[in-house]
Amino acid sequence: MTNDGGAVNRKAVFAWAMYDFANSAFTTLVVTFIYATYFTQAIAPDPISGTVLWSRAVTISALAVALLSPFFGALADSGQRRKYYLIIFTVLSITCTVALFGPLPGQVYPALALFALGNFGFEMGCVFYNAYLPDLAPAKKIGRISGYSWGIGYVGGLAAMFLAMITMVNPETPWFGLSRNLGENIRATNLLTAAWFAIFSLPLIVLVKDPHHPSPAGQPSFSAAIADLAKTFHELRRYEQIVRFLLARLLFNDGLITIFAFGGIYAAGTFNFSFQEIMYFGIVLNVAAGAGAFAFGYYDDIHGGKNTIILSLIGLTIAASIAAVTTSRGLFWLSGILVGLFSGPNQSASRSLMARFIPTDKEGQFFGFFAFSGKFTAFLGPLLFGVCTEIFGTQRAGVASVILFFAAGGVILLFVDEKKGCLHHSQQTPMQPEG
């Protein structure tokens, strides 16, 4: 279901996109770059066990999201309380991020528990954030609006990381009287992340209303949400295109997850990148991803989400092939830029295509299924990467293995009929800012 009215409420779009700007600080500073590295290097007994424990925490939180997001989405749909659950899970993530300042070296399990719970809150918040897109975006502009917010998210993550690096991580004497003893300056980046997340979430929370659709009589309840989910499963034949798309995404997204998880490891192990070079590599990749998401949003609106995703999978396959065979650092940098340019559109167009397919009043639960497809088998790509690396004795085999996920997902995607999937749409009044 999409808003087919054609008009764009720029104030509402900007307020909504700022949530992406806000929560990207968590993925960039906590999940990917700064705190993850600090945990493995300083809190855990050694980097190897730290990496294993961190990956388990990520897996546990991802599985919890996969299993619970459709239910909470249905619960939000039944009472039209999307923002209520968005706020709850956002506050949960922010609170846990603040608490991550506490664990000291050696306090492994408190740090892991807080991170896993915070990551769960972050991912669940994304379910309800994504669910606003069909109501917010006119059908003919949904691709560029999705790309716009995705691009803004990359900008937000990079800006937060830049601020953390110049004020807390790099200076010999960190700002705000922070000490380098016991990693206080690194742990304090969690406070910056929490403040960033909280402040830049406010435009969405304050300015964007929940949509008002006709809903069944009675109060939302757990039993009603379960019944609604059961009804949806019973009617899966009506949503054949959604099912095909989610099966395709289940595969190609595993390839993308693997590239993000092992890109830095591959750069260090095969091309001898230093930590600083890996940071620069990550920054360049994120800049390229943001630019790609912005640019391909227009392509999405003209040629469709399916074609955009297929084009991105072709680009990602070329990038992975270059990375797997080249011995040139220059060509490896090129492959990284290509990964960025095509990963942004892949993620953005996946969201916009899902938004085009979703029927009225089921945005929450279907974006819950969307989260499920992105999380439930997320271990397969990294597992195959490790197995191929072990069997062939080279990381290049592991990188080559991600091509299988892109190819398999792309083949299934060919059988998705975008026009037929869009027949479930119904017209709806555009969202308005409050006040």
Order of alpha helices (4+ residues) and beta strands (2+ residues): alpha-alpha-alpha-alpha-alpha-alpha-alpha-alpha-alpha-alpha-alpha-alpha-alpha-alpha-alpha-alpha-alpha-alpha
